[in-house]
């Protein structure tokens, strides 16, 4: 038995070792195995420059009988996942004069066309067009209705058009440019591999990761040659996305690109960057993202609050606070501040920066070190807060100073455990804490109302003994227009105080999920129909495409996830009319009913339309629809600004069978991406 047990332990250790080593990412890759993949050496008849010159403002399509062949050297690699469905090439492995972009509907192209490969492109049936005003090679198909757009080359067509040389693979030597040289006169190099010397990431993004999970972001970069905005575009799906940006000065190597008027660069792999030298051009003399805790005196939240002397007070001394982030700005209910907490209490930390939740240091559940020297504590309407001076009191820490004061603990995110209280137990020591209060319900006067109106709004919660406390919600919260729950349940919130009155802030709507019977025994409206799009779209919906090749589908980025999405853009804007029509929903036996959903929009275009019918014919055009006055997301400059529709009154349809429909339209000039989630129909 002992031998058998030892053998099992040995197997476990081996397996664990494999798991651990398999998770390590050091940005070192094996060379792709090219054996057996097609290669062919052709004779080029056109240069990259000659091909690009054929584009004069409208899509140019090469004839089917064309024998034209273009050659180039692959400057990019999608091995790290930072470059997506694109192959960048240049006309020479050293000192190129032209770069180019090839749009392909394929991933892992590095396995067939690794960086340095000489490739030949047969141009017959391919097309030249633009995306973001960048000329690229693709195909013209029925989904492209604009005069200057192209679609990606289908993966199935790649073997007939793109060939790797059987004999030539060169080392790509990046062309040295300055950021000041990123001007129209050098646009011929877009798509080439370039090198920026004396490069350093802007101080406002220091100590941040390359990109938050699943989200592409721009990180500004400087080299001292220009004050114009130059950025590094990083994908949240890159294998290195969660690594910290290099904090020093040195050489940056990446693909030179442009989106409309913004010059940007893409990293092939982070080992191409050598940016660890100090001092930097901006005067930073050593790595600012490391913290020597042995030289610091730890302080608790309670001790930080004790620095306050009755007036705005500067903290002077080598002090550090370690606290866990309990709330951030992910839903917009908090704005430019986070709360941190330790065993002694919680405190609000004001920071003049948006989208703090996308910074790994400020994720909920993350422990962060705050270097306190030079910061201030002050009293804002009765709440002790941490920040920098503003109008004689404590305000926000400047974005340029964030790297000086906030340091990643290196610890994994862990659950935030609330302090449980009743309304009558709350004291000043609880202000700033993440708390839980059991068995609360909204007062009768607030039932049927949204969390917030056109400005920040107070709603009142009470317990079954009649004790009350305010719940305050910003009108910018993504759930501001959602109807408050009509039942009873536990509330998780940050406790704050305003001029002696306690109030709660919930970071997310789910933190006040009140579905149990009320204190008087009454039953809140029941959910008749709910859709979070976690299954197949056809489970509860019929998608009807009236025009356009794009259709409704499900993606994995919802509120929280996944959601239904419709986008009429495919390389270019396209004309679309697409309906998403629910299965029949019975409102039989009800005296009242309502509907709500969340929406998120991106890019300018037509608004989403919401309809209801009691006599669906099977065809949208022959059905009598009634439009519902739903509130929609109005921030079309960014994703993840989820907005509640508010409570839509369906009382006119009780005791009937209904269908709900979302109608999407787009044109050749504009196509908003619309996402919907959390569709609910309630009744009683």
Residue pairs with C-beta under 8 A, 6 or more apart in sequence:
25 239
25 240
27 80
27 239
27 240
27 269
27 270
27 271
28 271
29 79
29 269
31 114
32 110
32 111
32 112
32 114
33 111
34 111
34 112
34 114
34 164
37 111
37 112
37 164
38 159
38 163
38 164
39 163
39 164
39 165
39 166
40 120
40 163
40 164
40 165
40 166
41 120
41 165
41 166
41 167
41 168
42 69
42 71
42 120
42 122
42 163
43 69
44 69
44 70
44 71
44 120
45 67
45 68
45 69
45 70
46 68
46 69
46 70
46 123
47 70
47 71
47 91
47 98
48 70
48 72
48 89
48 90
48 91
48 98
48 99
48 100
49 91
49 97
49 98
49 188
50 70
51 68
51 70
51 100
51 123
51 128
51 137
52 98
52 100
52 128
52 135
52 188
54 60
54 128
55 128
55 129
55 130
55 135
57 148
58 147
58 148
59 127
59 128
59 129
59 140
59 144
59 146
59 147
59 148
59 149
59 150
60 127
60 128
60 129
61 125
61 126
61 127
61 140
62 68
62 123
62 124
62 125
62 126
62 127
63 124
63 125
64 124
64 125
65 124
66 123
66 124
66 125
67 124
68 122
68 123
68 124
69 120
69 121
69 122
69 123
70 120
70 121
70 123
71 118
71 119
71 120
71 121
72 89
72 90
72 91
72 100
72 118
72 119
72 121
73 89
73 90
73 91
73 92
73 93
73 96
73 116
73 117
73 118
73 119
73 170
73 172
74 87
74 88
74 89
74 113
74 114
74 115
74 116
74 117
74 119
74 172
75 88
75 89
75 90
75 96
75 99
75 115
75 172
75 191
75 192
75 193
75 255
76 83
76 86
76 87
76 88
76 89
76 115
76 193
76 255
76 266
76 268
77 83
77 110
77 114
77 115
77 268
77 269
78 84
78 85
78 86
78 107
78 108
78 109
78 110
79 108
79 110
79 268
79 269
80 238
80 239
80 240
80 267
80 268
80 269
80 270
81 235
81 237
81 238
81 239
82 234
82 235
82 237
82 238
82 239
82 240
82 266
82 267
82 268
82 269
83 235
83 255
83 266
83 268
84 107
84 235
84 237
85 103
85 104
85 105
85 106
85 107
85 152
86 101
86 102
86 103
86 104
87 101
87 102
87 104
87 109
87 113
87 119
87 162
88 99
88 100
88 101
88 102
88 191
88 192
88 193
88 255
88 257
89 99
89 100
89 102
89 119
89 191
90 96
90 98
90 99
90 100
90 172
90 189
90 191
90 192
90 193
91 97
91 98
91 99
93 116
93 170
93 171
93 172
93 173
94 172
94 173
95 173
95 175
96 175
96 189
96 192
97 188
97 189
98 188
98 189
98 191
98 192
99 188
99 189
99 190
99 191
99 192
99 256
100 135
100 136
100 137
100 190
100 191
101 134
101 135
101 136
101 137
101 190
101 191
101 257
102 121
102 136
102 137
102 138
102 153
102 162
103 131
103 136
103 137
103 138
103 150
103 151
103 152
103 153
103 571
104 152
104 153
104 155
104 158
104 162
105 151
105 152
105 153
105 154
105 155
106 155
106 158
112 164
113 119
113 162
113 164
114 169
115 172
115 268
116 169
116 170
116 171
116 172
117 164
117 165
117 168
117 169
118 164
118 165
118 168
118 169
118 170
119 162
119 163
119 164
119 165
120 162
120 163
120 165
121 137
121 161
121 162
121 163
122 160
122 161
122 162
122 163
123 137
123 161
124 161
125 139
125 161
126 137
126 138
126 139
126 153
126 161
127 137
127 138
127 139
127 140
127 150
128 135
128 136
128 137
128 150
129 135
129 136
129 138
129 140
129 144
129 148
129 149
129 150
129 571
129 572
130 136
130 148
130 149
130 150
131 149
131 150
131 571
131 572
132 258
132 259
132 260
133 258
133 259
133 260
133 261
134 190
134 257
134 258
134 259
136 150
137 150
137 153
138 150
138 151
138 152
138 153
138 571
139 150
139 151
139 152
139 153
139 154
139 157
140 150
140 151
141 151
142 549
143 151
143 548
143 549
143 550
143 570
143 571
143 574
144 150
144 151
144 570
144 571
144 572
144 574
145 572
145 573
145 574
145 575
145 668
146 572
146 573
146 574
146 668
148 572
149 571
149 572
149 573
150 571
150 572
151 570
151 571
152 571
153 161
153 162
172 193
173 193
174 193
174 194
174 195
174 253
175 189
175 192
175 193
175 194
175 195
176 194
176 195
176 196
176 197
177 186
177 189
177 194
177 195
177 196
177 256
178 196
178 197
178 223
178 225
178 226
179 196
179 199
179 221
179 222
179 223
179 225
179 226
179 228
179 230
179 263
180 225
180 226
180 228
181 225
182 226
182 228
182 230
182 256
182 263
187 258
189 256
190 256
190 257
190 258
191 255
191 256
191 257
192 255
192 256
193 253
193 254
193 255
193 256
193 268
194 253
194 254
194 255
194 256
194 265
195 251
195 252
195 253
196 221
196 223
196 251
196 252
196 253
196 265
197 223
197 250
197 251
198 223
198 224
198 249
198 250
198 281
199 221
199 222
199 223
199 249
199 250
199 251
199 252
199 275
200 221
200 222
200 223
200 248
200 249
200 250
200 275
200 280
200 281
200 282
201 219
201 220
201 221
201 222
201 232
201 245
201 246
201 247
201 275
202 219
202 220
202 221
202 222
203 282
203 284
203 400
203 403
204 220
204 399
204 400
204 402
205 219
205 220
205 245
206 245
206 247
206 288
206 289
206 402
206 403
207 244
207 245
207 247
207 288
207 289
207 361
207 402
207 403
207 406
207 407
207 408
208 219
208 244
208 245
208 359
208 360
208 361
209 241
209 242
209 243
209 244
209 245
209 359
209 360
210 219
210 234
210 238
210 240
210 241
210 242
210 243
210 244
210 245
210 267
210 270
211 217
211 234
211 235
211 236
211 238
211 241
212 236
212 241
212 358
212 359
212 360
213 236
213 241
213 242
214 236
214 237
214 557
215 236
215 358
215 639
215 640
216 233
216 234
216 235
216 236
217 233
217 234
217 236
217 358
218 231
218 232
218 233
218 234
218 262
218 264
219 231
219 232
219 234
219 245
220 229
220 230
220 231
220 232
221 230
221 231
221 232
221 252
221 265
222 230
222 281
222 282
223 281
224 281
228 263
229 262
230 263
230 264
230 265
231 262
231 263
231 264
231 265
232 252
232 254
232 264
232 265
232 266
232 267
233 257
233 259
233 264
233 265
233 266
234 241
234 267
235 241
238 267
240 267
240 269
240 270
242 360
243 270
244 289
244 408
246 273
246 275
246 276
247 275
247 276
247 284
247 287
247 288
247 289
248 275
248 276
248 277
248 278
248 280
248 287
249 275
249 277
249 278
249 279
249 280
249 281
250 273
250 274
250 275
250 276
250 277
251 273
251 274
251 275
252 265
252 273
252 275
253 268
253 272
253 273
254 265
254 266
254 267
254 268
254 272
255 265
255 266
255 268
256 263
256 265
257 263
257 264
257 265
257 266
258 264
267 273
276 287
278 284
278 285
278 286
278 287
279 285
288 403
288 404
289 403
289 407
289 408
290 407
291 320
291 369
291 371
291 407
293 320
293 369
295 318
296 318
296 319
296 320
296 371
297 317
297 318
297 319
297 320
298 319
298 320
298 321
298 322
299 319
299 320
299 321
299 372
300 321
300 342
300 343
300 344
300 345
301 321
301 323
301 340
301 341
301 342
301 344
301 345
301 346
301 347
301 432
302 344
302 345
302 429
303 344
304 315
304 321
304 347
304 372
304 377
304 386
305 345
305 347
305 377
305 384
307 313
307 315
307 377
308 377
308 378
308 379
308 384
311 378
312 376
312 377
312 378
312 389
312 392
312 393
312 394
313 376
313 377
313 378
314 374
314 375
314 376
315 372
315 373
315 374
315 375
315 376
315 377
316 373
316 374
317 372
317 373
318 373
319 371
319 372
319 373
320 369
320 370
320 371
320 372
321 340
321 342
321 369
321 370
321 372
322 342
322 367
322 368
322 369
322 370
322 409
323 340
323 341
323 342
323 346
323 347
323 367
323 368
323 370
324 340
324 341
324 342
324 365
324 366
324 367
324 368
324 414
324 416
325 338
325 339
325 340
325 361
325 362
325 363
325 364
325 365
325 366
325 367
325 368
326 339
326 340
326 341
326 346
326 364
326 416
326 433
326 434
326 494
327 334
327 338
327 339
327 364
327 434
327 494
327 505
327 507
328 334
328 338
328 356
328 357
328 362
328 363
328 364
328 507
329 335
329 336
329 337
329 338
329 354
329 355
329 356
329 357
330 357
330 364
330 507
330 508
331 477
331 478
331 479
331 507
331 508
331 509
331 642
332 474
332 476
332 477
332 478
332 641
333 473
333 474
333 476
333 477
333 478
333 479
333 480
333 505
333 506
333 507
333 508
334 474
334 505
334 507
335 354
335 474
335 476
336 350
336 351
336 352
336 353
336 354
336 356
336 396
337 348
337 349
337 350
337 351
337 356
337 385
337 396
338 348
338 349
338 351
338 356
338 362
339 346
339 347
339 348
339 349
339 432
339 434
339 494
340 346
340 347
340 349
340 368
340 370
341 347
341 416
341 432
341 433
341 434
345 429
345 430
345 431
345 432
345 433
346 431
346 432
346 433
346 434
346 494
346 495
347 384
347 385
347 386
347 432
348 383
348 385
348 386
348 432
348 496
349 370
349 385
349 386
349 387
349 397
350 385
350 386
350 387
350 388
350 394
350 395
350 396
350 397
351 387
351 396
351 397
351 399
351 402
352 395
352 396
352 397
352 398
352 399
353 359
353 399
353 402
356 362
357 363
357 364
360 366
360 408
361 368
361 406
361 407
361 408
362 368
362 406
363 413
364 413
364 416
364 507
365 413
365 414
365 415
365 416
366 408
366 409
366 411
366 413
367 409
367 411
367 414
368 406
368 407
368 408
368 409
369 406
369 407
369 408
369 409
370 386
370 405
370 406
370 407
371 404
371 405
371 406
371 407
372 405
374 404
374 405
375 386
375 387
375 388
375 397
375 405
376 386
376 387
376 388
376 389
376 394
377 384
377 385
377 386
377 394
378 384
378 385
378 387
378 393
378 394
379 385
379 393
379 394
380 393
380 394
381 497
381 498
381 499
382 431
382 497
382 498
382 499
382 500
383 431
383 432
383 496
383 497
383 498
384 431
384 432
385 394
386 394
387 394
387 395
387 396
387 397
388 394
388 395
388 396
388 397
388 398
388 401
389 395
390 396
397 405
416 434
417 434
418 433
418 434
418 435
418 436
418 492
419 430
419 433
419 434
419 435
419 436
420 435
420 436
420 437
420 438
421 430
421 435
421 436
421 437
422 437
422 438
422 463
422 467
423 437
423 463
423 467
423 468
423 469
424 467
426 435
426 469
426 495
426 502
428 497
430 495
431 495
431 496
431 497
431 502
432 494
432 495
432 496
433 494
433 495
434 492
434 493
434 494
435 492
435 493
435 494
435 495
435 504
436 490
436 491
436 492
437 461
437 463
437 469
437 490
437 491
437 493
437 504
438 490
439 463
439 464
439 488
439 489
439 490
439 519
440 461
440 462
440 463
440 469
440 488
440 489
440 490
440 491
440 512
440 514
441 461
441 462
441 486
441 487
441 488
441 489
441 514
441 518
441 519
442 459
442 460
442 461
442 462
442 471
442 484
442 485
442 486
442 514
443 460
443 461
443 462
443 468
445 460
446 459
446 460
446 484
447 484
447 486
448 483
448 486
448 647
449 459
449 483
449 484
450 457
450 480
450 481
450 482
450 483
450 484
450 644
450 646
450 647
451 457
451 459
451 471
451 473
451 477
451 479
451 480
451 481
451 482
451 484
451 509
452 473
452 474
452 475
452 477
452 480
452 481
453 475
453 480
454 475
455 475
456 472
456 473
456 474
456 475
457 472
457 473
457 475
457 480
458 470
458 471
458 472
458 503
459 470
459 471
459 472
459 473
459 484
460 468
460 469
460 470
460 471
461 468
461 469
461 470
461 471
461 491
461 504
461 512
462 468
462 469
462 519
463 519
464 488
464 519
469 502
469 503
469 504
470 501
470 502
470 503
470 504
471 491
471 493
471 503
471 504
471 505
471 506
471 512
472 496
472 498
472 503
472 504
472 505
473 479
473 480
473 505
473 506
474 480
478 559
478 598
478 641
478 642
478 643
478 644
479 508
479 509
479 598
479 642
479 644
480 643
480 644
481 631
481 643
481 644
481 645
481 646
482 509
482 596
482 598
482 644
482 646
482 647
483 594
483 596
483 646
483 647
484 512
484 514
485 512
485 513
485 514
485 515
485 524
486 514
486 518
486 524
486 525
487 514
487 515
487 516
487 517
487 518
487 523
487 524
488 514
488 516
488 517
488 518
488 519
489 512
489 513
489 514
489 515
489 516
491 504
491 506
491 511
491 512
491 514
492 506
492 511
492 512
493 504
493 505
493 506
493 511
493 512
494 504
494 505
494 506
494 507
495 502
495 503
495 504
496 502
496 503
496 504
496 505
497 503
506 512
509 644
514 524
515 524
517 523
517 524
518 524
523 684
524 684
525 592
525 594
525 682
525 683
525 684
526 682
526 683
526 684
527 680
527 681
527 682
528 585
528 586
528 587
528 590
528 593
528 681
528 682
528 683
529 540
529 582
529 585
529 679
529 680
529 681
530 678
530 679
530 680
530 681
531 540
531 541
531 582
531 678
531 679
531 680
532 558
532 562
532 677
532 678
533 554
533 558
533 562
533 563
533 564
533 677
534 562
536 554
537 543
537 552
537 553
537 554
537 564
540 582
540 583
541 552
541 564
541 580
541 581
541 582
541 583
542 580
542 581
542 583
543 551
543 552
543 578
543 579
543 580
543 581
544 578
544 579
544 580
544 581
544 619
544 620
545 551
545 576
545 577
545 578
546 577
546 578
546 579
546 620
546 621
547 575
547 576
547 577
548 568
548 574
548 575
548 576
548 577
548 578
548 666
549 570
549 574
550 566
550 567
550 568
550 569
550 570
550 574
550 576
550 578
550 666
551 566
551 578
552 564
552 565
552 566
552 578
552 580
552 664
553 564
553 565
553 566
554 562
554 563
554 564
554 565
555 562
555 563
555 565
555 675
556 562
557 563
557 639
557 640
557 675
558 675
558 677
559 598
559 600
559 642
559 677
559 678
562 677
563 600
563 675
563 676
563 677
564 580
564 662
564 675
564 676
564 677
565 673
565 674
565 675
565 676
566 576
566 578
566 580
566 662
566 664
566 673
566 674
567 671
567 673
567 674
568 574
568 575
568 576
568 605
568 664
568 665
568 666
568 667
568 671
568 672
569 603
569 666
569 671
569 673
572 668
573 605
573 666
573 667
573 668
573 669
573 670
573 671
574 666
574 668
574 671
575 666
575 667
575 668
576 664
576 665
576 666
576 671
577 663
577 664
577 665
578 663
578 664
578 665
579 620
579 661
579 662
579 663
579 664
580 661
580 662
580 664
580 676
581 616
581 620
581 659
581 660
581 661
582 659
582 660
582 661
582 679
583 659
584 616
584 657
584 658
584 659
585 657
585 658
585 659
585 660
585 681
586 657
587 593
587 650
587 653
587 654
587 655
587 656
587 657
587 658
587 681
587 683
588 655
588 656
588 657
589 655
590 654
590 655
590 683
590 684
591 654
591 683
591 684
592 651
592 654
592 683
592 684
593 650
593 651
593 653
593 654
593 681
593 682
593 683
594 647
594 648
594 649
594 650
594 651
594 681
594 682
594 683
595 612
595 628
595 645
595 647
595 648
595 650
595 660
595 679
595 680
595 681
595 682
596 644
596 645
596 646
596 647
596 648
596 678
596 679
596 680
596 682
597 610
597 630
597 644
597 645
597 676
597 677
597 678
597 679
597 680
598 642
598 643
598 644
598 645
598 676
598 677
598 678
599 608
599 630
599 632
599 633
599 642
599 643
599 645
599 674
599 675
599 676
599 677
600 633
600 639
600 640
600 641
600 642
600 643
600 674
600 675
600 676
600 677
601 608
601 632
601 633
601 634
601 635
601 636
601 641
601 672
601 673
601 674
601 675
602 636
602 637
602 638
602 639
602 672
602 673
603 636
603 670
603 671
603 672
603 673
604 636
604 670
604 672
605 636
605 666
605 667
605 670
605 671
605 672
606 664
606 665
606 666
606 667
606 670
606 672
607 632
607 672
608 632
608 662
608 663
608 664
608 672
608 674
608 676
609 627
609 662
609 663
609 664
609 665
610 627
610 628
610 630
610 645
610 648
610 660
610 661
610 662
610 663
611 625
611 626
611 627
611 628
611 660
611 661
611 662
611 663
612 625
612 626
612 628
612 650
612 653
612 658
612 659
612 660
612 661
613 623
613 624
613 625
613 626
613 658
613 659
613 661
614 653
614 656
614 657
614 658
615 623
615 624
616 623
616 659
617 623
620 661
620 663
625 661
628 648
629 648
630 645
630 646
630 648
631 643
631 644
631 645
631 646
632 643
632 645
633 641
633 642
633 643
634 643
635 641
635 643
636 672
639 673
639 675
642 677
650 658
650 681
650 683
654 683
660 679
660 681
662 674
662 676
664 674
666 672
